[in-house]
């Protein structure tokens, strides 16, 4: 048996097509909400979970949809979050998901996902600096409320 024929080649890529000077800078939770509102597919009927990936100066490197769920929730895999963040050499991460109900208050599950991501980020030296819950007209920021 020839070993190299039974091995998969792993490729890790990230390609930035936007010059560093042209990247949007995050300075507050309102900036985060503004960015996500431009890319969010829908605030009704389905819950989505996204991450915003930032460089050391909090300029946006990109975003990624982690999951799409149903009316009352979506599955969030921490491995996917950090796999993407590491691929694009992010220095900071911001989490976001929507509540189709229109109520921006965090659930116990929201708090657990946030805490777990914060712990993993600390180990990887890739901090989660905020988690926004978006509704069509409002948002909740974990950082603003002192929950991160």
Backbone as CSV, one residue per row, in Angstrom:
resi,resn,N_x,N_y,N_z,CA_x,CA_y,CA_z,C_x,C_y,C_z
1,UNK,0.849,-1.184,0.000,0.000,0.000,0.000,0.893,1.247,0.000
2,UNK,0.525,2.202,-0.840,1.236,3.474,-0.897,0.494,4.453,0.010
3,UNK,1.177,4.907,1.035,0.537,5.724,2.065,0.009,7.042,1.519
4,UNK,0.773,7.747,0.700,0.343,9.071,0.257,-0.956,9.030,-0.548
5,UNK,-1.330,7.896,-1.092,-2.591,7.780,-1.832,-3.798,7.653,-0.905
6,UNK,-3.545,7.385,0.358,-4.641,7.238,1.313,-4.743,8.415,2.277
7,UNK,-3.996,9.486,1.997,-4.018,10.669,2.849,-4.697,11.824,2.131
8,UNK,-5.516,12.545,2.850,-6.154,13.734,2.286,-5.265,14.944,2.524
9,UNK,-5.119,15.759,1.504,-4.380,17.002,1.677,-5.306,18.021,2.324
10,UNK,-4.835,18.681,3.360,-5.621,19.695,4.059,-5.161,21.060,3.582
11,UNK,-6.115,21.866,3.127,-5.792,23.212,2.682,-6.519,24.214,3.565
12,UNK,-5.799,25.204,4.032,-6.365,26.255,4.862,-6.148,27.566,4.132
13,UNK,-7.244,28.265,3.811,-7.100,29.504,3.051,-7.963,30.619,3.616
14,UNK,-7.485,31.815,3.399,-8.237,33.035,3.677,-7.702,34.068,2.709
15,UNK,-8.587,34.719,2.012,-8.152,35.711,1.032,-8.906,37.011,1.266
16,UNK,-8.183,38.044,1.622,-8.788,39.356,1.837,-8.663,40.169,0.559
17,UNK,-9.787,40.600,0.039,-9.783,41.387,-1.190,-9.968,42.878,-0.908
18,UNK,-10.015,43.222,0.361,-10.222,44.619,0.762,-8.939,45.117,1.420
19,UNK,-8.457,46.227,0.951,-7.238,46.810,1.516,-7.453,47.136,2.994
20,UNK,-6.407,46.968,3.781,-6.495,47.208,5.223,-7.048,48.599,5.542
21,UNK,-6.647,49.600,4.773,-7.096,50.972,5.041,-8.584,51.171,4.752
22,UNK,-9.195,50.254,3.988,-10.605,50.375,3.611,-11.541,49.528,4.470
23,UNK,-10.997,48.823,5.434,-11.824,47.963,6.285,-12.554,48.793,7.331
24,UNK,-13.788,48.413,7.606,-14.620,49.097,8.596,-14.071,48.833,9.990
25,UNK,-13.992,49.872,10.816,-13.475,49.745,12.184,-14.640,49.693,13.171
26,UNK,-14.566,48.735,14.081,-15.558,48.581,15.139,-15.096,49.366,16.363
27,UNK,-15.936,50.300,16.815,-15.603,51.081,18.010,-16.616,50.900,19.138
28,UNK,-17.808,50.365,18.799,-18.857,50.190,19.802,-19.887,49.181,19.292
29,UNK,-20.811,48.810,20.158,-21.823,47.823,19.769,-22.731,48.334,18.651
30,UNK,-22.948,49.632,18.569,-23.770,50.180,17.485,-23.103,49.931,16.125
31,UNK,-21.767,49.996,16.089,-21.039,49.678,14.857,-21.261,48.224,14.459
32,UNK,-21.225,47.351,15.448,-21.426,45.921,15.195,-22.823,45.691,14.640
33,UNK,-23.821,46.280,15.280,-25.200,46.127,14.816,-25.351,46.639,13.384
34,UNK,-24.700,47.747,13.080,-24.756,48.320,11.730,-24.193,47.349,10.693
35,UNK,-23.046,46.746,11.002,-22.432,45.782,10.076,-23.348,44.578,9.883
36,UNK,-23.813,44.000,10.975,-24.646,42.806,10.865,-25.972,43.088,10.161
37,UNK,-26.554,44.242,10.381,-27.827,44.556,9.719,-27.676,44.613,8.198
38,UNK,-26.484,44.929,7.716,-26.249,44.986,6.276,-26.151,43.597,5.643
39,UNK,-25.762,42.590,6.434,-25.571,41.251,5.873,-26.621,40.240,6.316
40,UNK,-27.427,40.584,7.326,-28.359,39.613,7.911,-29.432,39.223,6.911
41,UNK,-29.664,37.903,6.718,-30.625,37.469,5.705,-32.088,37.793,6.041
42,UNK,-32.462,37.651,7.317,-33.849,37.891,7.723,-33.914,37.904,9.245
43,UNK,-34.807,38.712,9.787,-34.971,38.756,11.236,-36.207,37.981,11.682
44,UNK,-36.997,37.528,10.741,-38.232,36.816,11.069,-38.115,35.337,10.723
45,UNK,-38.815,34.520,11.467,-39.050,33.108,11.182,-37.882,32.159,11.448
46,UNK,-36.653,32.588,11.235,-35.505,31.690,11.366,-34.412,32.363,12.193
47,UNK,-33.769,31.581,13.060,-32.662,32.102,13.844,-31.345,31.765,13.136
48,UNK,-30.485,32.785,13.010,-29.165,32.639,12.401,-28.107,32.972,13.451
49,UNK,-26.929,32.388,13.285,-25.800,32.698,14.153,-24.610,33.035,13.268
50,UNK,-24.028,34.214,13.475,-22.891,34.692,12.684,-21.738,35.070,13.598
51,UNK,-20.550,35.139,13.002,-19.407,35.709,13.701,-18.814,36.815,12.834
52,UNK,-18.301,37.812,13.501,-17.577,38.905,12.857,-16.129,38.744,13.295
53,UNK,-15.223,38.760,12.330,-13.814,38.500,12.587,-13.034,39.792,12.444
54,UNK,-12.235,40.102,13.462,-11.541,41.385,13.520,-10.034,41.196,13.638
55,UNK,-9.296,42.197,13.146,-7.845,42.196,13.354,-7.538,42.858,14.703
56,UNK,-6.275,43.075,14.988,-5.878,43.637,16.290,-6.408,45.052,16.519
57,UNK,-6.621,45.792,15.436,-7.123,47.163,15.548,-8.651,47.218,15.449
58,UNK,-9.299,46.058,15.530,-10.754,45.931,15.430,-11.314,46.376,14.075
59,UNK,-10.509,46.205,13.029,-11.010,46.371,11.667,-11.598,45.029,11.236
60,UNK,-12.705,45.081,10.512,-13.406,43.863,10.110,-12.626,43.133,9.012
61,UNK,-12.274,41.883,9.300,-11.648,41.019,8.298,-12.705,40.331,7.453
62,UNK,-13.830,40.000,8.080,-14.907,39.319,7.377,-15.945,38.810,8.352
63,UNK,-16.906,38.089,7.815,-17.968,37.497,8.624,-18.229,36.086,8.127
64,UNK,-18.900,35.298,8.966,-19.200,33.921,8.600,-20.500,33.489,9.266
65,UNK,-21.354,32.822,8.490,-22.575,32.247,9.064,-22.206,30.904,9.687
66,UNK,-22.356,30.811,10.987,-22.034,29.588,11.713,-23.171,28.589,11.598
67,UNK,-24.414,29.082,11.691,-25.547,28.169,11.608,-26.842,28.899,11.265
68,UNK,-27.778,28.092,10.782,-29.142,28.543,10.491,-30.054,27.517,11.142
69,UNK,-30.977,28.001,11.962,-31.827,27.074,12.705,-33.290,27.216,12.366
70,UNK,-34.100,27.131,13.398,-35.538,27.241,13.251,-36.059,28.472,13.964
71,UNK,-37.324,28.445,14.285,-37.978,29.592,14.911,-37.444,29.852,16.322
72,UNK,-37.136,28.779,17.048,-36.791,28.952,18.458,-35.324,28.676,18.795
73,UNK,-34.475,28.471,17.793,-33.075,28.268,18.126,-32.247,27.785,16.955
74,UNK,-30.947,27.736,17.182,-29.991,27.218,16.208,-28.827,26.583,16.961
75,UNK,-28.184,25.629,16.340,-27.060,24.930,16.957,-25.787,25.737,16.726
76,UNK,-25.017,25.932,17.789,-23.769,26.684,17.695,-22.626,25.752,18.071
77,UNK,-21.777,25.461,17.103,-20.628,24.581,17.320,-19.390,25.450,17.531
78,UNK,-18.851,25.406,18.742,-17.685,26.223,19.076,-16.498,25.916,18.158
79,UNK,-16.380,24.666,17.737,-15.270,24.291,16.856,-15.349,25.044,15.535
80,UNK,-16.538,25.239,15.017,-16.706,25.969,13.757,-16.317,27.431,13.945
81,UNK,-16.752,28.028,15.032,-16.420,29.429,15.306,-14.912,29.636,15.282
82,UNK,-14.203,28.820,16.030,-12.769,29.045,16.178,-11.961,28.518,14.995
83,UNK,-12.487,27.536,14.293,-11.839,27.077,13.067,-11.780,28.225,12.059
84,UNK,-12.895,28.895,11.862,-12.961,30.008,10.917,-12.070,31.162,11.388
85,UNK,-12.146,31.482,12.666,-11.353,32.594,13.210,-9.854,32.344,13.050
86,UNK,-9.433,31.129,13.298,-8.019,30.806,13.156,-7.583,30.827,11.686
87,UNK,-8.469,30.375,10.804,-8.148,30.368,9.371,-7.848,31.755,8.835
88,UNK,-8.591,32.740,9.304,-8.410,34.088,8.748,-7.533,34.972,9.629
89,UNK,-6.853,34.359,10.589,-5.904,35.077,11.448,-6.566,36.206,12.231
90,UNK,-7.787,35.974,12.671,-8.498,36.971,13.465,-7.803,37.156,14.813
91,UNK,-7.906,38.351,15.352,-7.378,38.644,16.687,-8.498,38.797,17.704
92,UNK,-9.707,39.117,17.240,-10.885,39.277,18.092,-12.096,38.743,17.338
93,UNK,-13.090,38.302,18.105,-14.313,37.755,17.517,-15.517,38.422,18.156
94,UNK,-16.535,38.659,17.351,-17.826,39.111,17.863,-18.881,38.120,17.383
95,UNK,-19.694,37.659,18.313,-20.766,36.723,18.012,-22.068,37.498,17.811
96,UNK,-22.974,36.932,17.033,-24.302,37.549,16.890,-25.309,36.500,16.460
97,UNK,-26.499,36.652,16.965,-27.621,35.856,16.470,-28.890,36.684,16.616
98,UNK,-29.926,36.246,15.964,-31.187,36.983,16.028,-32.224,36.197,16.821
99,UNK,-33.195,36.937,17.323,-34.362,36.344,17.974,-35.580,36.687,17.125
100,UNK,-36.110,35.716,16.385,-37.282,35.981,15.546,-38.501,36.481,16.321
101,UNK,-38.534,36.203,17.626,-39.668,36.638,18.457,-39.735,38.151,18.598
102,UNK,-38.613,38.836,18.362,-38.566,40.283,18.547,-38.099,40.699,19.927
103,UNK,-37.915,39.738,20.831,-37.448,40.002,22.192,-35.926,39.836,22.210
104,UNK,-35.193,40.898,22.484,-33.726,40.859,22.443,-33.087,40.342,23.731
105,UNK,-33.867,40.055,24.755,-33.302,39.573,26.018,-32.633,38.209,25.825
106,UNK,-31.445,38.003,26.436,-30.753,36.721,26.283,-31.415,35.602,27.089
107,UNK,-31.431,34.417,26.496,-31.936,33.230,27.193,-30.776,32.609,27.983
108,UNK,-31.082,31.612,28.789,-30.025,30.881,29.507,-29.081,30.231,28.506
109,UNK,-29.627,29.678,27.426,-28.790,29.049,26.388,-27.870,30.076,25.735
110,UNK,-28.358,31.288,25.511,-27.527,32.357,24.938,-26.347,32.676,25.857
111,UNK,-26.630,32.740,27.147,-25.582,33.034,28.125,-24.554,31.908,28.187
112,UNK,-25.021,30.667,28.083,-24.113,29.513,28.115,-23.200,29.496,26.885
113,UNK,-23.758,29.724,25.703,-22.961,29.756,24.470,-21.905,30.848,24.561
114,UNK,-22.296,32.002,25.064,-21.374,33.135,25.194,-20.243,32.805,26.163
115,UNK,-20.581,32.252,27.307,-19.567,31.915,28.319,-18.604,30.860,27.784
116,UNK,-19.141,29.862,27.103,-18.287,28.806,26.551,-17.335,29.378,25.500
117,UNK,-17.843,30.240,24.618,-16.988,30.865,23.597,-15.925,31.737,24.256
118,UNK,-16.302,32.439,25.299,-15.337,33.281,26.015,-14.199,32.424,26.580
119,UNK,-14.542,31.271,27.161,-13.532,30.374,27.742,-12.607,29.804,26.665
120,UNK,-13.184,29.346,25.552,-12.363,28.797,24.464,-11.468,29.898,23.893
121,UNK,-12.033,31.071,23.692,-11.254,32.197,23.173,-10.094,32.561,24.074
122,UNK,-10.310,32.476,25.362,-9.231,32.787,26.308,-8.083,31.791,26.155
123,UNK,-8.404,30.522,26.030,-7.378,29.486,25.862,-6.593,29.713,24.568
124,UNK,-7.292,30.071,23.504,-6.649,30.266,22.198,-6.074,31.668,22.010
125,UNK,-6.216,32.513,23.015,-5.795,33.915,22.922,-6.472,34.606,21.748
126,UNK,-7.776,34.324,21.623,-8.607,34.867,20.558,-9.906,35.346,21.219
127,UNK,-9.871,36.512,21.841,-10.997,36.928,22.681,-12.307,37.185,21.932
128,UNK,-13.383,36.776,22.597,-14.731,37.133,22.163,-15.028,38.455,22.853
129,UNK,-15.141,39.536,22.064,-15.285,40.856,22.682,-16.729,41.332,22.800
130,UNK,-17.650,40.637,22.124,-19.067,40.959,22.290,-19.911,39.848,21.688
131,UNK,-21.169,39.841,22.071,-22.181,38.955,21.495,-23.449,39.782,21.417
132,UNK,-23.937,39.975,20.197,-25.161,40.740,20.003,-26.332,39.818,19.714
133,UNK,-27.472,40.146,20.285,-28.727,39.521,19.923,-29.510,40.578,19.163
134,UNK,-29.821,40.274,17.921,-30.487,41.238,17.050,-31.965,40.912,16.894
135,UNK,-32.762,41.952,16.843,-34.153,41.836,16.405,-34.319,42.836,15.265
136,UNK,-35.476,42.845,14.681,-35.687,43.746,13.545,-35.457,45.208,13.911
137,UNK,-35.765,45.582,15.157,-35.673,46.995,15.524,-34.737,47.301,16.691
138,UNK,-34.127,46.282,17.289,-33.349,46.505,18.499,-32.182,45.527,18.547
139,UNK,-31.323,45.695,19.550,-30.271,44.698,19.801,-29.889,44.726,21.273
140,UNK,-29.295,43.624,21.708,-28.782,43.473,23.063,-27.296,43.167,22.926
141,UNK,-26.450,43.873,23.658,-25.009,43.650,23.640,-24.565,43.086,24.984
142,UNK,-23.968,41.893,24.970,-23.444,41.296,26.188,-22.357,42.173,26.807
143,UNK,-21.514,42.761,25.966,-20.425,43.623,26.466,-20.998,44.878,27.128
144,UNK,-21.955,45.524,26.479,-22.547,46.736,27.040,-23.207,46.477,28.392
145,UNK,-23.750,45.278,28.548,-24.466,44.941,29.787,-23.563,44.299,30.840
146,UNK,-22.249,44.247,30.558,-21.292,43.706,31.518,-21.345,42.188,31.661
147,UNK,-21.864,41.494,30.661,-21.997,40.035,30.730,-20.880,39.299,29.996
148,UNK,-19.874,40.038,29.568,-18.738,39.407,28.873,-17.439,39.817,29.522
